[in-house]
């Protein structure tokens, strides 16, 4: 029997390499660490950040962006990207508000929400069919449909702000999940519609982790050719992806309208970058095949917290994009570093 040499003994992985391996598998850990660091720093600079009213404001501001981000994430996991979701949201929220206001004033709010989701899903199906049949990147398709949907809205449906919502939509926006009185006598309300975000997150998690469609989505994001050889229908996946994202966008549009108590067809323009940034900061790769629902929600919280606290610590709101852009570049650089170390 030959002697055992030191070089024959496998090297014990260092703590650094173990950490890099963990982060490469669970990149949302970095997002959580950044979020906690910001919260601690801001609470030291301005203790008002930890007041319940501030936390409720953050929760309320996360709902619409969170719904958008879940839709973007599920498409990103399949190797695509969608920038038409704000146009879909604006189209459905304004059309539904007009429909209820002028033609069906007694429509129950539950039906309003369902029809908005159905309308958003239908516009998403248009995206999915175009992506599949044109065989061009989904970014190109959704840039085109973004202009198309918004153009149809403004040219044929309306451009006038609706300042007086149907009563059931206004009541939905004001319906409290719970209320309390702050130290300065203000009544702080966490709205009932906040529950929509965790419900959508749980549904998205279940689809991605417990269904055949979820496996197909990640397979498509890993390698479309391999996914097709495994027997997955790319057309079915594309239609489902964009229909699901469209339904979430339609739901987000109605919630946005009810929360703001007005329907503005020009709303939500330009928020696409913040949403995509949240998903990327949550650990999803643009190339697809990776990411998690919890990471996406952490990314949303990070963006919302940054946008909320910069003013609290005396930093002008014009610096928001600078801060968010810096986070994206640092996160991207760190993820690439981890991948190279593991490669």
VENVEN-V816053 format. One record per residue. RES is the residue in three letters. PHI is phi in degrees with one decimal (none if undefined). NEAR is the number of other C-alpha atoms within 10 Angstrom. D_LAST is the distance of its C-alpha to the last C-alpha in whole Angstrom. Layout:
BEGIN
res	phi	near	d_last
RES	PHI	NEAR	D_LAST
RES	PHI	NEAR	D_LAST
END
This chain:
BEGIN
res	phi	near	d_last
UNK	none	3	35
UNK	-73.8	4	33
UNK	-69.4	6	32
UNK	-87.4	8	29
UNK	-100.4	7	27
UNK	-60.5	8	25
UNK	-74.1	7	22
UNK	-83.6	8	22
UNK	-84.9	8	22
UNK	-61.6	7	18
UNK	-69.3	8	17
UNK	-73.5	6	18
UNK	-61.3	9	15
UNK	-74.1	9	16
UNK	-62.2	9	17
UNK	-64.8	9	15
UNK	-67.6	13	12
UNK	-65.3	12	14
UNK	-66.1	13	15
UNK	-63.1	20	11
UNK	-64.0	16	10
UNK	-63.9	13	14
UNK	-66.7	18	14
UNK	-66.0	22	11
UNK	-86.0	15	13
UNK	-130.1	17	16
UNK	-64.8	24	16
UNK	-65.6	25	20
UNK	-61.3	17	20
UNK	-64.9	20	20
UNK	-59.5	25	22
UNK	-63.6	19	25
UNK	-63.0	11	24
UNK	-62.8	17	25
UNK	-60.9	18	28
UNK	-64.1	13	29
UNK	-62.3	12	29
UNK	-63.8	16	31
UNK	-61.9	18	34
UNK	-64.3	15	34
UNK	-63.0	12	35
UNK	-67.9	20	37
UNK	-66.2	17	39
UNK	-72.8	13	40
UNK	-70.2	13	41
UNK	-139.5	14	43
UNK	-59.1	12	44
UNK	-63.0	13	45
UNK	-61.6	20	41
UNK	-85.1	14	42
UNK	-66.1	12	45
UNK	-54.0	14	45
UNK	-64.0	20	46
UNK	-67.7	16	43
UNK	-66.6	14	41
UNK	-64.6	16	43
UNK	-60.5	16	42
UNK	-65.0	17	38
UNK	-61.5	17	39
UNK	-66.2	20	41
UNK	-73.3	19	39
UNK	-84.2	22	36
UNK	-66.3	23	37
UNK	-64.8	25	37
UNK	-61.7	25	34
UNK	-63.3	28	33
UNK	-63.6	27	34
UNK	-59.5	29	33
UNK	-65.0	32	29
UNK	-62.9	29	29
UNK	-66.1	27	30
UNK	-63.5	31	28
UNK	-62.5	35	25
UNK	-65.9	34	26
UNK	-75.7	27	26
UNK	-63.9	27	23
UNK	-62.6	27	21
UNK	-92.0	27	22
UNK	88.1	24	21
UNK	-110.4	22	24
UNK	-154.4	24	26
UNK	-127.8	28	30
UNK	-119.4	23	32
UNK	-96.2	27	35
UNK	-64.8	32	35
UNK	-70.1	25	37
UNK	-67.2	31	40
UNK	-63.8	30	40
UNK	-62.3	34	41
UNK	-64.6	29	43
UNK	-60.9	28	45
UNK	-71.6	31	45
UNK	-67.6	31	46
UNK	-73.5	27	49
UNK	-62.9	19	50
UNK	-66.5	22	51
UNK	-63.5	25	52
UNK	-63.5	19	55
UNK	-60.0	15	55
UNK	-68.2	20	56
UNK	-65.7	18	58
UNK	-98.3	10	60
UNK	-126.7	10	60
UNK	-130.6	13	59
UNK	-65.0	14	60
UNK	-98.2	11	60
UNK	-63.5	15	57
UNK	-62.4	12	55
UNK	-62.4	18	52
UNK	-62.1	12	50
UNK	-70.9	10	51
UNK	-58.0	20	50
UNK	-64.2	21	47
UNK	-64.8	14	46
UNK	-67.4	17	48
UNK	-63.6	30	45
UNK	-65.3	27	42
UNK	-64.9	20	44
UNK	-64.3	25	44
UNK	-64.0	31	41
UNK	-63.5	27	39
UNK	-62.9	20	42
UNK	-65.9	26	41
UNK	-65.0	31	37
UNK	-60.3	22	38
UNK	-58.1	17	39
UNK	-58.5	25	35
UNK	-61.7	24	34
UNK	-65.7	16	36
UNK	-66.0	19	36
UNK	-60.5	22	32
UNK	-70.5	17	32
UNK	-82.4	9	35
UNK	-79.4	11	35
UNK	57.7	10	31
UNK	-119.7	11	30
UNK	-55.7	15	27
UNK	-62.8	23	29
UNK	-59.8	15	29
UNK	-64.3	14	31
UNK	-61.1	21	33
UNK	-76.1	24	33
UNK	-63.6	13	34
UNK	-64.3	14	37
UNK	-71.9	23	38
UNK	-59.8	19	38
UNK	-66.9	13	41
UNK	-63.5	13	43
UNK	-63.6	22	43
UNK	-68.5	20	44
UNK	-65.1	14	46
UNK	-61.5	12	48
UNK	-58.3	21	48
UNK	-75.1	14	50
UNK	-83.2	10	52
UNK	-118.3	8	53
UNK	-106.8	14	53
UNK	162.1	16	54
UNK	-127.8	14	53
UNK	-88.7	12	55
UNK	-64.4	13	54
UNK	-99.9	18	55
UNK	-88.3	11	56
UNK	-116.1	13	58
UNK	-77.4	19	56
UNK	-55.6	23	57
UNK	-54.5	15	58
UNK	-69.2	18	56
UNK	-74.1	27	53
UNK	-63.1	18	54
UNK	-65.7	15	54
UNK	-63.5	19	51
UNK	-66.5	20	50
UNK	-96.5	18	52
UNK	-61.4	15	52
UNK	-87.1	15	50
UNK	-82.2	12	48
UNK	-158.1	10	49
UNK	-133.5	11	51
UNK	-154.2	13	52
UNK	-102.2	12	54
UNK	-78.8	12	53
UNK	-62.1	9	54
UNK	-92.6	6	56
UNK	91.0	8	57
UNK	-79.5	10	55
UNK	-91.7	11	54
UNK	-100.1	17	50
UNK	-124.9	18	49
UNK	-93.8	20	46
UNK	-70.7	19	47
UNK	-62.1	15	46
UNK	-65.4	19	44
UNK	-59.2	19	41
UNK	-63.8	12	41
UNK	-62.8	16	40
UNK	-65.3	22	36
UNK	-61.5	14	35
UNK	-64.9	11	37
UNK	-66.5	16	35
UNK	-64.0	20	32
UNK	-64.2	13	33
UNK	-63.4	13	33
UNK	-63.6	20	30
UNK	-59.5	18	28
UNK	-62.9	13	30
UNK	-61.0	16	30
UNK	-75.8	20	26
UNK	-111.9	15	26
UNK	-129.1	11	29
UNK	-128.2	11	30
UNK	-63.6	11	29
UNK	-62.0	17	29
UNK	-61.7	20	26
UNK	-63.6	18	24
UNK	-65.4	23	25
UNK	-63.1	28	24
UNK	-68.8	24	20
UNK	-64.7	23	20
UNK	-63.2	25	22
UNK	-67.9	23	19
UNK	-72.9	18	16
UNK	-165.0	15	18
UNK	-62.6	18	22
UNK	-65.9	12	23
UNK	-64.3	12	21
UNK	-59.4	19	23
UNK	-67.9	14	26
UNK	-67.9	9	26
UNK	-76.8	11	26
UNK	101.2	9	29
UNK	-76.1	20	29
UNK	-84.6	13	31
UNK	-64.2	17	29
UNK	-62.7	14	33
UNK	-61.7	14	33
UNK	-64.0	20	30
UNK	-60.8	25	31
UNK	-63.9	21	34
UNK	-62.0	19	33
UNK	-54.8	27	30
UNK	-75.6	31	33
UNK	-66.7	25	36
UNK	-64.5	25	34
UNK	-63.2	30	33
UNK	-66.1	35	37
UNK	-63.0	31	38
UNK	-63.8	30	36
UNK	-65.9	36	37
UNK	-62.1	36	41
UNK	-63.3	28	41
UNK	-61.9	31	40
UNK	-62.8	33	42
UNK	-65.3	28	45
UNK	-63.7	23	44
UNK	-59.8	24	44
UNK	-65.0	23	47
UNK	-64.6	24	49
UNK	-68.6	21	47
UNK	-90.8	15	48
UNK	60.6	20	52
UNK	-163.3	19	52
UNK	-117.0	26	50
UNK	-117.5	19	49
UNK	-65.7	24	48
UNK	-95.2	16	46
UNK	-69.3	17	44
UNK	73.6	16	40
UNK	-63.7	11	40
UNK	90.7	10	37
UNK	-86.4	14	35
UNK	-59.9	20	32
UNK	-64.9	11	30
UNK	-60.1	19	31
UNK	-67.6	26	30
UNK	-62.6	25	27
UNK	-60.8	21	26
UNK	-61.2	31	26
UNK	-66.9	32	24
UNK	-66.3	26	21
UNK	-64.9	31	22
UNK	-78.3	32	22
UNK	106.8	30	18
UNK	-78.9	26	18
UNK	-91.8	19	16
UNK	-61.9	20	19
UNK	-76.1	15	17
UNK	91.9	23	18
UNK	84.7	21	17
UNK	-137.4	22	16
UNK	115.6	25	19
UNK	-149.3	23	22
UNK	-66.6	25	25
UNK	-64.1	17	25
UNK	-63.4	25	23
UNK	-61.8	30	25
UNK	-65.3	27	28
UNK	-64.9	25	27
UNK	-62.6	30	26
UNK	-62.4	31	29
UNK	-59.9	24	31
UNK	-61.4	26	29
UNK	-64.3	25	30
UNK	-63.7	21	34
UNK	-63.5	23	34
UNK	-59.2	20	33
UNK	-65.6	19	36
UNK	-84.4	18	38
UNK	-96.5	21	38
UNK	-58.4	17	38
UNK	-68.3	14	41
UNK	-63.3	17	42
UNK	-99.8	15	41
UNK	88.0	10	43
UNK	-95.3	11	40
UNK	-58.3	10	41
UNK	-63.3	15	40
UNK	-66.3	11	39
UNK	-87.7	13	36
UNK	-57.6	18	34
UNK	-64.7	15	32
UNK	-62.1	10	31
UNK	-66.1	14	30
UNK	-62.2	19	28
UNK	-61.2	14	27
UNK	-63.5	12	26
UNK	-59.3	18	24
UNK	-61.9	16	22
UNK	-65.1	12	21
UNK	-65.2	13	20
UNK	-64.0	20	18
UNK	-62.2	16	16
UNK	-62.0	12	15
UNK	-68.2	17	14
UNK	-63.8	19	12
UNK	-64.8	13	10
UNK	-59.9	14	10
UNK	-63.7	20	9
UNK	-64.2	15	6
UNK	-66.6	10	5
UNK	-64.1	12	5
UNK	-81.3	12	4
UNK	-76.1	6	0
END
